[in-house]
Structure formats: structure tokens, C-alpha cells
């Protein structure tokens, strides 16, 4: 139990004109707002010059300015809570440098013996660590936009300087870390699985030779835990040393999967394969925890979520999954961007204006070889003045300067419906005449937009949530008319999230991998390991 530090030899001064006239401000995490936060009510009689904070990061400087350039970390309980919170960050996949952590531990242990100048420098280190790690836990350790040009999720605002003042005043550093950690079930389950991994490190896996069913084998106690972690055994299995048929079959199944000699016993190659699989899963857990810190902290009541590597879309209303759809996403060369936006309108019988990349790489080369391409695919050509150009007068050498619009109706590249939302990448969800793509396992086939299987089921969900008085029959009539109709759905917002995660953990700890189609995981793990 951590004991509260007493300062009998230190004169405590009031940070306000009279301690008795002011009461503590309410404890809370402060996000985007900039409230009037007061200095700590009581501080040691140690003050320093603002110039001493000039090399500190902005949030830390603001903390000391608000605190009238007094110490913040003089209370042992606050320091102890910070150290414990830092150690807990390992379970979030956040790397706190061992050297830095040990330095803070040493400063805490010797705090009462530090000279005044040493206490000031120690305070700066504690505050900097708090601000950095709180931001890392809330928005990620790595800045996504520095890695990915197609990342369009805005970092979430967090007022670390004001939060730090309140946390120190209330001696509740731990609460701030716990409060900002996202409560998304996906994140929680990833974190729980990573915690299980680190618990396994205490075990010592050892091989064992041939055994008979019902033999007692001490090495099995540790092995069972690892097989459960890798979903090779049910977590309901007894944690004893008895060699059963179930254990033998589980070991054989794992050996077969790894193309090892399926003996049903644990040799050095089997142990090496187990440890390798565990390390692979650990890396996946860490990079996906980081991505979830990049994502929105909370989702609205109604939203559409696409997990790009899973080629999957779900529509959700009040935390209930209403529908699930297969989707086709962008190729490696034309990636689907990661973004969060809000649905604006649904377009029935949409036209299609060819985007620049497809115009240059696909349309112009094909039309240059066959002018009938335009009539066969119902394209209208417009020049820079907006005038219609006949295929006969089309100049292939200036092909990228034209605008090409495909008429709505059967055969349109976007199918019979598209779902629009604001973004900087000109992407949207849409139907497709190319239904064959949904039969494939790997469905990264598009030019960046997301093709949706059974899109009219999604249309019905959207119209129901947006309270649009359009029945299935009404929609069918519009489709049959071949006329383009745009229906606004912005009055009752439905968010759209195009996200990217490559492993999912269920409530029982079972994991599912999704193919890292854009090869994002390895580079991100290297950055997080620095």
C-alpha cells in the first residue's frame, strides 16, 4: 500500500490569496475546452523562473505558468500513481523507455534528499512524462498523418496541462489514465489479450518425450497455458499436469499446422513454433491497439463501419449490429483511405464522373484503341468549356483534359446506388455491376472506393435511420425510371468509418487475423518499438 507523503519540514504556501476561501475544483479530464483552472491550493515554498521552463514542451510550460511556477510533484502519492500508471501502459502496447522509467523511480525514492534545484528538474521530468504518455494513450504514440498520406482522422483534443493540475490537486493521477483509455470493446479485448501474453512470460516452456495417456507430466502445466493463449485449447481445460487425449490431439494439430512432425509431444521445434506464434500475435496486438487510439474515441448511435482488411461492412444502431455486408476495397496501388465522416446523401441511378487517376491509367488508353468504348459504356465527353464532344472529335493526345460522365442506369460503374460522405479523397460506398468480386477471399480490387454487396439492404437501413419516407417500392420505381435522384440523409446523422485493423479478439480471447493487405503492420511495429 502506498503511503501518503508528509512534508513536516517544508513550509506550505497558498497558491491562492487564502486557502480557506477556495475549495478544490471538481476532478475531471479536460478535453477540447480551455476552462479557467486555478493553481494548486498548497505547494512547497520552492519557486522558479519562467525561463527555466523555456525548453519544455508547450503543454508542460502552460502547466507551470498556471501553477505560478511552483512544484507540482511534491506529493509522494501522485508520484507513485504516475509510476504505477506508466508500468500499466505496457498492457496498452505503449513503450515507456526503461531508462526514463528507472530515472523517475530513483528520483521518487530519493526525493526527500534532493536539493531545491534537483527537485525542480525532477518536477520537469515527472510533468513531461505525464503529458507525453497521456497524449500517447489518448491519440497514439505515433502520428498517423506522418506515415500515411491517405489518413483522414483528426486527432482528438486533450487539455493535458489543465488535467494535470486537477489530477495533482485531487491526488488522482491514476484516474486520468483510466478515464481517457477508450472503452471500445475491441480495444479492451485487444488489451486483455496482450495482458495474457505478458502473463505467459513468467512460464518456462520445456520439452517432454513420449508419454502415455493419463501420465503426469509437470511440463504440461505451462504448455497448456500457451496452447490456450493460441486458441489451440479451450480455456475451460483443467490446468493440471495430466496428459489426456485432448492435449495430445491439440499438440498434434498445432504441429500439423506448422508442418512439424506430429508426435503429440512437445519437442524443441514445437516450443520454438509456439513462441514464434505468440510473438507474432503480440506484435499484431500492439499495432492494432495503437490504431484504435488513432480512431474516434466514441461512435455515435448510428454508424456504418468498414474494416478494410476484413473486407467487411457493418451497419450499427444503438450498439446493435443491424446488417453485415461483404465489400471490395482498394488495391495496394489505389488504397482505400482511413477516415471518419458523416453520410450526406444517397444517390439512386448515380452518374459517374471518371476521377483523374482512372482517366489517365484506364479510360484514355482503352478509348485510344477503340472509340466505340464511349458509346458502349454510355460515356458523355465534355471539354474544358463544358461542351459535349462527340467521340469522332475526341483528341486522344488531350485525353486527360476532358471530363467523362457515365450515365446512370444498368451497366454504370457505380451500379444503381452510391452513398456519399464528405472527404478529401473522392471516395464513397457504392453498388457495382461486377458482382464476381464478392466471391473472392481477397477483395482488394477497386480503385479506392468501397463496393458493397446487397447495397439496397444498406439503403433501407439508412432511410430508416434518417426517417426518410421512402418504401422499398418507392426505391424500385426510381431505379426502374433510370433517372438520377439524390436523397439527403443529413438531418439524422449517420457516421461512416473506414478503418483498418488486422486482428480481432472476441470476449473469450479467441483471435482472428485479417490479411494486412496494405503492409502497414511491420513498419508501424518498428516505429512503436523504438
C-alpha positions in Angstrom: 0.0 0.0 0.0 1.4 3.4 -1.0 1.5 5.8 2.0 0.8 9.5 1.6 4.0 11.6 1.9 4.1 14.1 4.7 6.2 17.3 4.5 6.8 18.4 8.1 10.0 20.2 7.3 8.6 22.1 4.3 6.6 25.3 4.7 3.4 25.0 2.6 2.2 28.2 1.0 -1.1 29.0 -0.5 -1.2 29.3 -4.3 -4.3 31.5 -3.9 -4.8 34.5 -1.6 -6.4 32.4 1.1 -6.6 28.6 1.2 -9.7 28.7 3.3 -11.6 30.9 0.8 -11.2 28.4 -2.1 -12.4 24.8 -2.4 -11.0 22.2 -4.7 -12.1 22.3 -8.3 -14.0 19.2 -9.5 -11.8 16.4 -10.6 -12.2 15.6 -14.4 -10.4 15.1 -17.6 -10.5 18.2 -19.7 -10.7 17.6 -23.4 -11.2 20.3 -26.0 -12.2 23.2 -23.8 -9.9 25.8 -22.2 -11.5 26.4 -18.8 -10.2 28.7 -16.1 -8.2 26.3 -14.0 -6.6 27.5 -10.7 -3.1 26.8 -9.4 -2.7 24.1 -6.7 -4.1 25.1 -3.4 -1.0 24.2 -1.4 2.6 24.0 -2.7 6.1 23.8 -1.2 7.9 27.1 -0.8 10.0 26.5 -3.9 9.5 28.7 -6.9 11.5 29.1 -10.1 11.8 31.4 -13.0 9.7 31.0 -16.2 13.0 30.9 -18.2 13.7 27.6 -16.6 10.7 26.1 -18.5 11.7 27.5 -21.9 13.0 24.2 -23.2 9.9 22.2 -22.1 7.1 21.4 -24.4 4.2 23.8 -24.6 1.7 21.8 -22.5 4.2 21.5 -19.7 5.1 25.2 -19.9 1.5 26.1 -19.6 1.1 23.8 -16.6 3.8 25.6 -14.7 2.6 29.1 -15.8 -0.9 28.3 -14.4 0.7 26.9 -11.2 2.6 30.2 -10.7 6.0 28.4 -11.3 5.7 26.2 -8.3 6.4 22.5 -8.0 3.6 20.0 -8.8 5.0 16.6 -7.9 5.9 17.1 -4.2 3.3 14.6 -3.0 4.5 11.0 -2.9 1.1 9.6 -3.7 1.0 11.4 -7.0 4.4 10.2 -8.0 3.6 6.7 -7.0 0.4 6.7 -9.0 2.3 8.0 -12.1 4.9 5.3 -11.8 2.2 2.6 -11.5 0.3 4.1 -14.5 3.4 4.1 -16.6 4.0 0.4 -15.9 0.4 -0.3 -16.8 0.9 1.3 -20.2 2.8 -1.9 -21.3 -0.6 -3.6 -21.5 -1.7 -0.9 -24.0 1.3 -1.7 -26.1 2.9 1.7 -25.2 6.6 1.6 -24.9 8.0 3.7 -22.0 11.8 3.7 -22.1 13.2 1.6 -19.3 16.0 4.2 -18.8 13.4 7.0 -18.3 11.2 4.9 -16.0 14.2 3.9 -13.8 15.2 7.5 -13.6 11.8 8.5 -12.3 11.8 5.6 -9.8 15.2 6.7 -8.4 14.0 10.3 -8.2 10.9 9.2 -6.3 12.9 7.1 -3.9 15.4 9.8 -3.1 13.0 12.8 -3.3 13.3 13.9 0.3 17.1 14.2 0.0 17.1 16.2 -3.3 18.4 19.8 -3.3 16.0 22.5 -4.4 17.4 22.7 -7.9 17.2 18.9 -8.2 13.6 18.9 -7.1 12.8 21.4 -9.8 14.5 19.3 -12.5 12.7 16.2 -11.2 9.4 18.0 -11.4 10.0 18.8 -15.0 10.7 15.2 -15.8 7.6 13.9 -14.0 5.4 16.5 -15.7 6.9 15.8 -19.2 6.4 12.1 -18.7 2.8 12.6 -17.7 1.9 14.9 -20.6 3.7 12.7 -23.2 2.2 9.4 -22.0 -1.3 10.8 -21.5 -1.2 12.1 -25.1 0.1 8.7 -26.3 -2.7 6.8 -24.6 -5.3 9.2 -26.0 -4.1 9.8 -29.6 -1.4 7.3 -30.1 2.4 7.2 -29.8 2.9 7.7 -33.5 1.3 10.5 -35.6 -0.7 8.7 -38.2 -0.6 11.5 -40.8 3.2 11.5 -40.7 3.1 7.9 -42.0 0.1 7.7 -44.2 -0.9 10.3 -46.8 -4.4 9.0 -47.0 -5.1 9.2 -43.3 -8.1 11.5 -42.6 -9.0 11.1 -38.9 -8.4 14.2 -36.9 -6.5 13.8 -33.5 -8.8 14.1 -30.5 -8.3 17.3 -28.4 -7.0 16.8 -24.9 -6.0 19.6 -22.5 -3.2 17.9 -20.6 -2.0 20.9 -18.7 -5.4 21.6 -17.1 -6.0 17.9 -16.5 -2.6 17.6 -14.8 -3.4 20.4 -12.4 -6.7 18.8 -11.3 -5.2 15.4 -11.0 -2.4 16.6 -8.8 -4.8 18.6 -6.6 -7.0 15.6 -6.1 -4.1 13.1 -5.9 -5.8 11.1 -8.7 -3.2 10.6 -11.4 -4.4 7.1 -12.0 -8.0 8.2 -12.7 -6.9 10.4 -15.6 -5.2 7.4 -17.4 -8.1 5.1 -16.7 -10.6 7.8 -17.9 -9.0 8.6 -21.3 -8.4 4.9 -22.2 -11.1 4.1 -24.8 -13.9 1.9 -23.6 -14.4 0.4 -27.1 -14.9 -3.3 -26.6 -12.5 -4.0 -29.5 -9.7 -2.1 -27.7 -10.5 -3.7 -24.3 -10.3 -7.2 -25.7 -7.0 -6.5 -27.5 -5.6 -5.1 -24.3 -6.8 -8.1 -22.3 -5.1 -10.5 -24.8 -1.9 -8.5 -24.5 -2.1 -8.7 -20.8 -2.4 -12.5 -21.1 0.7 -12.6 -23.3 2.8 -10.8 -20.7 1.5 -13.1 -18.0 2.8 -16.0 -20.1 6.3 -14.7 -20.0 6.6 -15.9 -16.4 6.2 -19.5 -17.6 9.1 -21.7 -18.7 8.3 -24.0 -21.6 10.2 -27.2 -21.6 10.0 -30.2 -24.0 8.9 -33.6 -22.9 9.4 -37.0 -24.5 7.0 -39.7 -25.2 4.2 -40.2 -22.7 1.1 -42.4 -22.3 -2.4 -41.1 -21.8 -3.1 -40.1 -18.2 0.6 -39.8 -17.4 1.5 -36.9 -15.1 3.9 -34.6 -16.9 4.9 -31.4 -15.0 5.9 -29.6 -18.2 2.2 -29.7 -19.3 1.0 -27.1 -16.8 2.9 -24.3 -18.6 2.3 -25.8 -22.1 -1.5 -25.8 -21.5 -1.5 -22.1 -20.8 0.4 -21.4 -24.0 -1.9 -23.6 -26.1 -5.0 -21.9 -24.6 -3.5 -18.5 -25.4 -3.0 -19.6 -29.0 -6.6 -20.9 -29.1 -5.3 -24.5 -29.6 -7.1 -25.5 -26.3 -10.4 -24.4 -24.8 -9.9 -22.1 -21.8 -12.1 -24.5 -19.8 -9.4 -27.2 -19.8 -8.1 -28.1 -16.4 -4.7 -26.6 -15.5 -3.2 -29.8 -14.3 -0.3 -32.0 -15.4 -2.3 -34.9 -16.8 -1.6 -35.9 -20.4 -5.0 -36.5 -21.9 -6.2 -37.4 -25.4 -7.4 -33.8 -25.8 -4.0 -32.5 -25.0 -2.3 -35.0 -27.4 -4.7 -34.1 -30.2 -4.2 -30.4 -29.6 -0.4 -30.7 -29.8 -0.7 -32.8 -33.0 -3.0 -30.3 -34.6 -0.6 -27.4 -33.9 2.4 -29.5 -35.2 0.5 -30.3 -38.4 -0.4 -26.6 -38.9 3.3 -25.7 -38.5 4.4 -28.7 -40.8 6.3 -30.3 -37.9 6.4 -34.0 -37.1 3.0 -34.6 -35.5 4.0 -36.6 -32.5 1.7 -35.2 -29.9 4.7 -34.5 -27.6 6.5 -31.2 -27.1 9.9 -31.0 -28.6 12.2 -28.0 -29.1 10.9 -27.3 -32.6 7.3 -27.3 -31.3 8.2 -24.9 -28.5 10.0 -22.6 -30.9 6.9 -22.5 -33.1 4.7 -21.7 -30.1 6.9 -18.8 -29.1 7.1 -17.5 -32.6 3.3 -17.6 -33.0 2.9 -15.8 -29.6 5.4 -13.1 -30.7 3.5 -12.6 -34.0 0.3 -12.2 -32.1 1.9 -9.8 -29.6 3.1 -7.6 -32.5 -0.4 -7.6 -34.1 -2.0 -6.7 -30.7 0.4 -3.8 -30.2 0.0 -2.2 -33.7 -3.8 -2.6 -33.6 -4.0 -1.1 -30.1 -2.2 1.9 -31.5 -4.6 2.2 -34.4 -7.6 2.2 -32.1 -6.0 5.1 -30.2 -6.0 6.9 -33.6 -9.6 6.1 -34.2 -12.6 8.1 -32.8 -12.9 7.5 -29.0 -16.7 7.0 -29.3 -19.0 6.1 -32.1 -22.4 7.7 -32.5 -25.8 5.9 -32.1 -26.0 5.2 -35.9 -22.9 4.4 -38.0 -21.5 2.4 -40.9 -18.1 0.8 -40.2 -15.9 -0.8 -42.8 -12.8 -2.8 -41.7 -10.7 -2.6 -44.8 -8.5 -5.8 -44.2 -11.6 -7.8 -43.3 -13.4 -6.7 -46.5 -16.4 -6.2 -44.2 -19.0 -3.6 -43.5 -21.4 -3.4 -40.6 -24.3 -1.0 -40.0 -24.9 -0.3 -36.3 -27.8 1.3 -34.5 -27.6 1.9 -30.7 -24.7 -0.6 -30.3 -26.7 -3.4 -32.2 -25.3 -4.7 -35.4 -28.2 -4.4 -37.9 -26.5 -5.8 -41.0 -23.2 -7.1 -42.3 -22.0 -6.9 -45.9 -19.1 -8.1 -47.9 -17.2 -5.3 -49.5 -14.5 -4.8 -52.2 -11.8 -2.2 -51.2 -8.9 -0.5 -53.0 -5.9 -2.2 -54.4 -2.4 -1.8 -53.0 -1.7 0.8 -55.7 -5.0 2.6 -55.1 -5.6 2.2 -51.4 -8.9 2.9 -49.7 -8.2 5.8 -47.3 -8.7 5.5 -43.5 -11.3 8.2 -42.5 -14.3 9.1 -40.4 -17.1 11.2 -41.9 -20.8 11.6 -41.9 -23.2 10.4 -44.6 -24.7 13.2 -46.6 -26.9 11.7 -49.3 -27.8 8.5 -51.1 -27.9 8.7 -54.9 -30.1 6.4 -56.9 -29.1 5.7 -60.5 -25.9 7.6 -60.0 -23.9 9.0 -62.8 -20.1 8.5 -62.7 -17.5 11.2 -63.3 -14.2 9.5 -64.0 -11.6 10.5 -61.5 -8.1 11.7 -62.7 -6.2 8.5 -61.9 -8.6 6.2 -63.7 -8.9 8.7 -66.5 -5.2 8.7 -67.1 -4.4 5.0 -66.5 -7.6 3.3 -67.7 -10.0 5.2 -69.8 -7.8 7.1 -72.2 -5.6 4.1 -73.1 -8.7 1.9 -73.7 -10.6 4.6 -75.7 -7.5 5.3 -77.8 -7.6 1.8 -79.1 -11.4 1.7 -79.5 -13.6 4.8 -80.0 -16.7 2.7 -79.5 -15.7 2.5 -75.9 -17.6 5.7 -75.2 -20.9 4.6 -76.7 -20.7 1.1 -75.3 -20.2 2.3 -71.8 -22.6 5.3 -72.1 -20.0 8.0 -71.6 -20.6 11.6 -72.4 -17.4 13.7 -73.2 -17.2 17.3 -72.1 -14.4 19.7 -73.0 -12.9 22.3 -70.6 -15.8 24.7 -71.6 -18.4 22.2 -70.6 -19.5 21.5 -74.1 -20.3 18.0 -75.3 -17.7 16.4 -77.6 -18.5 13.6 -80.0 -16.3 10.5 -79.9 -15.3 11.3 -83.5 -14.0 14.7 -82.5 -12.2 13.5 -79.4 -8.5 14.1 -79.3 -6.6 11.3 -77.6 -3.5 13.4 -77.2 -5.5 15.7 -74.9 -7.4 12.8 -73.3 -6.8 13.8 -69.7 -8.1 17.3 -70.3 -11.7 16.2 -70.9 -14.4 15.3 -68.4 -16.1 11.9 -68.8 -19.5 11.3 -67.3 -21.2 7.8 -67.4 -25.0 7.9 -67.5 -26.9 6.3 -64.6 -28.7 3.0 -65.1 -27.7 -0.6 -66.0 -24.0 -1.1 -66.5 -23.0 2.0 -64.7 -19.6 1.5 -62.9 -21.2 2.6 -59.6 -24.2 0.2 -60.0 -27.6 1.6 -59.1 -26.8 3.4 -55.8 -24.0 5.2 -54.1 -23.5 6.6 -50.6 -21.9 9.9 -50.3 -19.9 11.4 -47.4 -17.6 14.4 -47.2 -13.9 13.5 -47.6 -10.7 14.8 -49.4 -10.2 11.6 -51.4 -13.3 11.5 -53.6 -14.3 8.1 -52.3 -17.7 6.7 -51.4 -19.6 3.5 -50.9 -21.4 2.1 -54.0 -23.1 -0.8 -55.8 -21.3 -2.5 -58.6 -22.2 -4.5 -61.7 -19.0 -6.6 -61.1 -20.6 -8.9 -58.6 -17.9 -11.6 -59.2 -15.6 -9.7 -56.8 -17.6 -10.6 -53.8 -16.9 -14.3 -54.4 -13.2 -13.9 -53.8 -11.5 -14.2 -50.4 -9.1 -11.3 -51.2 -11.2 -8.4 -52.2 -8.8 -5.5 -52.6 -9.8 -4.9 -56.2 -11.2 -1.4 -56.5 -9.7 2.0 -57.3 -10.2 3.2 -53.8 -13.9 3.4 -53.3 -15.8 0.7 -51.4 -18.1 -1.6 -53.3 -20.9 -3.0 -51.2 -22.7 -6.3 -51.7 -26.5 -6.1 -51.3 -26.4 -2.3 -51.3 -30.2 -1.9 -51.2 -30.3 -3.6 -47.8 -27.9 -0.8 -46.7 -30.1 1.7 -48.4 -33.1 0.5 -46.3 -31.1 0.8 -43.1 -30.0 4.4 -44.0 -33.5 5.5 -44.9 -34.9 4.0 -41.8 -32.4 5.8 -39.5 -32.7 9.1 -41.5 -36.5 8.8 -41.2 -37.0 9.1 -45.0 -40.5 8.2 -46.1 -39.3 6.1 -49.0 -40.5 2.5 -49.1 -38.8 -0.4 -50.9 -41.4 0.0 -53.7 -40.6 3.7 -54.0 -36.9 3.0 -54.4 -37.7 0.3 -57.0 -39.7 2.8 -59.0 -36.9 5.3 -59.1 -34.4 2.6 -60.1 -36.7 1.4 -62.9 -37.0 5.0 -64.2 -33.2 5.2 -64.7 -33.4 8.9 -63.6 -30.8 10.0 -61.1 -32.2 11.0 -57.8 -30.2 12.3 -54.7 -31.8 11.8 -51.3 -30.4 13.9 -48.4 -29.9 11.9 -45.2 -28.1 14.5 -43.2 -30.9 15.5 -40.8 -30.4 12.5 -38.6 -26.6 11.9 -38.9 -25.2 8.5 -39.7 -21.4 8.4 -39.4 -19.2 6.5 -41.8 -15.9 5.0 -40.6 -13.4 3.4 -43.0 -10.9 1.8 -40.5 -8.0 -0.7 -40.6 -7.3 -3.4 -38.1 -5.7 -6.8 -38.7 -6.6 -8.8 -35.6 -9.8 -9.1 -33.6 -10.2 -10.7 -30.2 -13.6 -11.9 -29.0 -14.9 -11.9 -25.5 -13.4 -15.4 -24.8 -9.9 -14.4 -26.0 -10.1 -16.2 -29.4 -8.4 -14.2 -32.1 -9.0 -13.8 -35.8 -6.3 -12.4 -38.2 -7.2 -10.3 -41.2 -4.7 -10.0 -44.0 -2.5 -6.9 -43.8 -3.3 -6.0 -47.4 -1.5 -2.7 -47.4 1.5 -3.9 -45.4 1.0 -1.4 -42.7 1.8 -3.6 -39.6 5.5 -4.2 -39.9 6.6 -0.6 -40.3 4.3 0.6 -37.5 5.6 -2.0 -35.1 9.2 -0.9 -35.8 8.2 2.7 -35.0 6.4 1.7 -31.8 9.4 -0.4 -30.7 11.9 2.5 -30.8 
